[in-house]
Amino acid sequence: MKPSTAITLTVAALFCAVPLPVWAQNLVITNVRIIAGPGKTIEKGSLVIKDGRIASVTEGTAAPAAPKGAKVINANGMTAIAGFIDDHRHIIQARGPENVAKWMKELAATRMRELLESGVTTVQSGGDDNAGILELKKKVESGEIKGPRIIASGGVPTARMKSEEEVRAAVRKVVADGADSIAEVHYPDKVWPYNPTEQETKNLIAGIDEAKKLGKPFQVHAVSDLAMVDSTKFGGLKQVHSANINWISKEQARQIAATGAQVASITGFGSPNFDVFSQDNKPKFRDGKPWPEGIVDSQGVGQEAGYMPVNLRTLYDAGVAVSYATDTTFQASAALAHELKSLNLVFSVPDLIQIMGPNSARFIDKEKDLGSIEPGKLGDVILLGGNPFEGYWNLLTAVVVVKGGEVMVDKRGQPNAGKPIVHGN
């Protein structure tokens, strides 16, 4: 990259797109490798965050002028990358007022801290208690709980509803309650053999249409090749995960791409976990049940471990904008490690930067604010101890995590800082 002067934000209106916390810091990060975005790497440079947003990105060793009162981090030997975005994670492991209240009291702070420590600065909920996730979002935004910003989805089970009007009313309610998106929409309810009822299809179309009228993303769980093809034709342009039933053909992938649909990854769904739920060296599904017979919506033989990554690559090669998501509830660093390991089967590190950055921001309609290190975008930055271009595992080396200009995690000087982190170790 040719030497350049600082790129300075000049459009003040950009600062109004997303509310910023009152505690947003001014921050200068110097002597750092900057992965600004796909194909944009500065080997040695600096960046300035002012009032919660990136004000400048500069190439070279000269330190930029620091805003008054700015915190300065000399990140020599580290790599800066945009904060990770998990487009679909089950955050609250509880339902109903009493159970949610118990989770908030006993686990919320820990689960949110774990997400930050893994490098996740933005997370979209999926399948959580509707009221509970809105409460958690408010606690994070107020600073009562320290955590990633939350995109709160509202669950609308269209496949189990009796009429199109019931679906539309449910969509209107969750949006009125404060939901940022509609998620956890299974199509069809019985995933295989693929044979949706006429009412299921009408309900899906009604839900998509009502969400569109309200300006909210509508996200579909279509776990087979046939369901994904049909639901994208119906307007389900946010697909929560790669298909785990049947191979997606190149022609099907082209059809899906032609609709403009995006697909979140969740490739680790079918692959077994080890040493997450127990230390017995026995393969487990994502909820701790035995693998492969415990895999939900499966035939119990583990074929999903092959279908999901290969199908995702087929979609990607056809032009589908694949994004990053874990669809998990377990410890955040372990979830990140498991998903990256699975993605690495079929994607390069440059692919991962595209998938985890701009594509993931676009999936939640935040591409103007998130997904890359550029002037005007939110000051969400991770300082990694390793260089991801030397191996995907270096995406697991978060040392400093910044959200909206605030340093949320700083492990400099701590034992094992900058080494791949899994299982919270």
N, C-alpha and C positions, 0 to 999 in steps of 0.2 A: 504494500500500500504506500502511495506517495505521501511525503510529509504534508501536513495540512495544518491550518490554523484551527482554533476552536470553532466548533459549529454551535452557534448561540441561538437559543430560542427567542423568536421575535414575535410570535403570534400569541398574544396574551389570552385569547379566547380558549386556547388549548387547556389552560389551567383550570377551566371551569367544568370540564367534561365529567369528572368524577370527584365526589367530595373527599377532602383530605382531613385527617385527624388534626386536632389543634396542636399536637405534640410533634408534628413533622419537623425533622431536623434539617439543617444545612450541613452538607457532607462533601468532603473532597477525598477521592480515592486516587492515589498516585502510584506510579511504577508498576502497572498491572497489565497483564495480557487481557485484552478486551475482545470477547466474542460478541460483537455488536448485533449480529444476526446471521442468517444463512449467507455464506460466502463473504462475510465482512469481519475480518479479524485484524486487530491492531496488536502487534507483538509487544509493544511497550507504549503505554499511554496513560492518560488520566481522565477522570470524569468528575463532574461537579453536579451535585444534587442540591437544588434550592427550593425551599417551600414545598418539599415533597415530590418534586418532579426533576427530571434530568434537564439541566440547563446547558451543559456542554460536554462534548466528547473530544478529546485532544490527543493527537499522536505525538510522541516524543517524550523525552525525559524531563523537560522543563515543567515545573509545577505550575498549574494555573492559579490565577488569583482566587483566593478563597473568600466566600461571602463572610460577612461579619459574624463572628461566633461559631463558625463552622468547625465541625469535628474533622480531623485529618487522619486518614488511614494510609500508611505506607504499605502497599500490598505487594511488595517485591517478591517474585516467585509464585504469585497466585494468578488465577484466571478469573476474570469477571464474566458472568453470564446472566441473562435475564432470569428473574425469579421463576421457579417452576409453577405450572398451572395444572392442577388435577381436575379434569373436566367432569369426572363422575366418581365420587367416593361416598360410601355409606358412613356418615360421620357419627350420628347418635345411635348407639346400640340399645335403644329403648323406645317404647311406645306408650302413650297414655300419660296424663299429667303427673301421676305419682312416680312412675318409672323414669320419666324424663327429668323430674326434679331431683331424683336420686343420682342420676347420671351427671347432671349439671354440678351437683355438690361434690361428688366423689371423683369424677373422671374428666370433666370438660377441660380443666386447665392443663392436665397432663396430655390429653389427646391433641390439644391445640399446640402445645409446646413441641410435641414430637413431630407434627407436620412442619413447623417452622424449622426445626433442626435438620429435617431432611432436605430443606430448600424450597418447600412449597410455600409460596406467598399468596396464592389465590386458589381456592378450592370450591368446586360446585357440588352441592349435596345431591344425593340420589336415593330416593326411597326412604328418606327420614320422616319422622313424625313432623307433620306440616307446621304445627304450632311450635314445636320444640326447636326446629331449625331456625325459625324466625327469631325466637328468643335468644338463641346462641349468637346469631348475627348481630343483634342489638348489643349483646354483652361485649362482643369483640370490637364493634364500632365505637362503643363508649369508653373502651380501655379497661373495662372491668376484668376481662379475660384477654390475655395476650395470645394472639393467634393470627393465622392468615385471613385475608378478607374472604368473606363467604358469599358465594352466589347461591341464594336460597331457591331451591326448586320446590314446586308443589306437586304432589302425587295425584294423578287422575287416572284411575283404573278403567279406561274406556271399554276394554274387552269384557268386563263384568257388569257393565251398566245396561239398563233396560231400554234406553231410548237416546236418540240424538239430543233431545232437549235436556235430558238429565246430564249428559256429557257437557253441553254448553254451560249449563248452570254451575257445574263443578269447576270448570275452567274459570268462569267469572269469579267464583268465590275465592279460589286460591290466589288469584291475581289481586282481588280486592283486599285480601288479608295481607298482601305484601310480597308474594312470590315473584322472583325475578325470571323464572322460567317454569315450564311444565315438563316433568320428567317421570321416569319409571312407568312409561306407557307401553305395555306389552302387546304385541300383535303377532299372531293371535294368542289367546289365553292358553290353549293347548298347542304347544310349539311344533309337535311332530306326531303323526304325519300332518303335513301342512294342508289344512282344510278349514279356513276361517269361515264363520257363518256370515250371512249377508248383513246381520245386525252389527257384528263386530267391525266389519268394513265401514259401514255407514257411521258408526260411532267414532272410528278413527278419523275419518274425513271431517266429521263435525268438530272434533277436538282441534284438529289442525287449523281448520277455518276460524274457529272462535279465538284461538291463541293469536292467529295472524291479525285479526281485527283489533286485538288488544296490544299488539306490538310485542308479543312475548315469544321467545324460542320454544319450540315443541319438540321433545326428544323421544325417540322411539326405540324400544327394545325389540329388534327383529333378529332372532338368533339363527335363522336358516337362510340359505341363499334365496329361496323363493319369497320368503317374507320380506327380505331386504329389497329385492327388486320391486315388489308390489308396493310396499309402504313408501318408497321414495317416489314412485309414480304418483302416489296419492298426495304428495307434498311433504312427507316426513323427511325433511332435509338435514336433520340432526340425528344421526344414527349412533346409539350409545356404544356399540361394540362390534367388532368383527364377527362374522358368522361362525358359529361353532358346530353347525350341522350342514354337511355337504360342502364340496368344493365349489367356490365361485368361479365360473368360467370367465374367459376373457370377454366374451360377448356380454355376459351379465354385468361385468365390471364396467364395460363401456356404457351400458344402459344406465347404471347407477351414476356414473360420472356425468353423463349428459344432463341429469336433473340438477346438478350443482350441489348434490348432497355431500356432507362431511361424515366421516366415521371416526369415532373415538377408538383408541387401540384396545385396551384390556386384553392383550394377548396372553398375559399370565394366567388368565382364567382357567385354562385347561391343563397347565403344567403343574406338577406337584411341588409343594413346599416342604422344606426340611428345616428342622431346628427353629421353627417359629412358634408352634403350639406345644411342642415337646422336644426332648433331646434323645428320642429313641431311634433316630435314623430311619423312620418309616414315613413313606410319602403321605402327605395330607393335602386335602382340598383347602380352599381359601378360608373355610370356616372351621378347620380342624378335623373334619370328618375324614375317614379313610379315602385315599385316592386309589383307583379311579371311580370306585362304585359310589362315592359320595358326591360326585359332580352333579349339580342340579341340571335338570333338562338334558341329561345325557343317556346314552345306552350303557354306561358303566364300563366302557373299555378304554377310555382315555384318548380317543381319537381327536378330541378337542385340542389337545396339545399340538397337533399337526395342522388341523383346519385353521385355527385362529391366526397364527403368524403368516402362513402361506396365503390365506385369503386376504389378509390385510395388505400384503405386498402386491398381490394381483390388483387390488383396488388402487393402491398408490401408483402403480405403473400405468393404470388407465387414466390417471389424472385426478383421482379422488383426494381431497385434502384431508389426510389422516391426522388426527390429533392424539394427545396423550391423556390417558385415564387409567385408574387402577381398579375401580369397582370393588374395593376391599374395605374391611373394617379393622384389620390387624395393624400392628405397629408400623408407623409411617415409613421409617427408613427401610424396614424389611420389605414393605410393599413396593417402594421405589426400586429396590435392588431386584426384586422378583420380576417386575414389569420390564425393567431395562434388560435384564438377562434374556427374557423372552423376545423382546424387540430386536436385540442384537443378533438373533438367529438370521434375520432377513433384512436388517437395515444397518447402514453405515452410520458413523458418528455425524457426518454432515446431514444425513437424512434425519437423525434424531434431533439435531438443532432446529431443523425446519418443523418437525413434528411437535416438539416440546415448546417451541417459541411461537412464531407467527400463527401456525395452524391451530394451536390450542387457544390462543387469544381470540382467534376468529370464531371458534366453536361457541364461545360464550359472548360473542358480539362485543369484544373489548380490544379489537386489534389496534384501535387508535391510542390505547393507553398501555397495553401490555405486550409481552412477547419478544421484545428486542430492546437493546440499549441505544436509544436515540433521543436527541433533544425533544422535549415536549411530552415524552412518555413518563408514566409514573416511575418513581425512584425505587423500583423493585430489582434488586441486584444481589446475586450470590457471589461470594469470593470462594473459589474452590482451591484446595490445596494442590490439586493435580491438573494436568492439561488433558482435557477430554479427547483431543486428537491423538493422544498416545494410548487411548483405551477408554471404552464407555464407562468403566468402573470409576474413572475419575470424576464422573458426575455425582458420585456418592461421597465426595470429599468436602462438603460444605464446612467452612470455617467461620465465615461471617455471613449473616443473612440480613438484608435490608429490605424493609417494606415501606413504601411511600416515604422514603428518606429516613425512617427510623431504624436504628440498629436493633434488631430483634434478638439476634444470636451473635455472640462473639466468643469463639473458643480459642482465640490466639493464646499461646502459652500453655494450653492445657495438654495433658498427656494424650497422645494419638491424634491430636488435631491435624487435619489435612490428610488423614488416611481414610480409605473407604469405610463408611459407617453403615453397619446393618444391625438389626435387632436392638438398636438403641445403645450399643456399646461404645 
